Amino acid sequence: MKLNCRLSTLMGQHRLSIQDVHERTKLSRTTVSNLYNDKATRINYETIEKLCALFDCEIAELLYIDDCKKEKK
């Protein structure tokens, strides 16, 4: 299982850049970029709160678990 982030999708829907999200949330550009590119290894509650507030969404709209079980042959 892998936790993934839909930040790039939400940003696209709202036509926001990484810089826009950085300025509106006061999160670091590195944090926003890592989440946008789905390369973050951890995320704290404050970050989730700020992003959910910005996009007026629930946590499940921002983060999801990819259950990538491979079939054994």
N, C-alpha and C positions, 0 to 999 in steps of 0.2 A: 504494500500500500504506500502511496505517496501523496502528501498534501500539496495541492497546487493552488495557484492564485489566479483569479480572473481579472486582475487589475488592468491588463492591456485591453481586454474586452470592454470593461466599464469606461476606461479612458476614451476608447474609440467611439462608444455610444454618445459620450458627452463632449467629444471633440476637444479633449484636453491633452496637453503635452506633459512630459515629465516635469518640465519647469513650472507649468501651471499647478500641478499637484503639489510640488515642493513649496511653492509660494502660498498656496491656499491652506495647506496642512501644517506647514513649518517642519515637515519631516525632511531629513537630509536627502539630497539628490541621489546619493548612493543607495539609500534604503528604497526609495521610489523606483530607481532603475533596476535594482535586484528583484523587486517584486514584479515589476513590469515584464522583465525577461524570465520570470519564474525561476530565478537562481538563488533566492533567499534560502538560508538554511534554518532560520528561526525568525519569529515575528512576535513582538510583545503586544500586550493588551492595548496600550495607548495607541500604537500604530493602527491596530484593527479599529479601534474606536474612531480615530480621526478619519480613516478612509471610509468607514461606513457612514459617518456623518456627512462627509463631502458628497458621497454618491447617494445618500438617503436610501441605504440598502441594509439588508440583514447580513449577518456573518456568512450564511450559506450562499449568498449571492457573490461574495468576495472570495471565499475559500471553499475548496471541495477536495474530497479524497478520491484519488484515482486508484481503483482496485485492479491493478494490472497483473492478475494471476495468469501465469503462462500454463498452457496445457502441457501435461507430461505425456510423452509418447512412449 
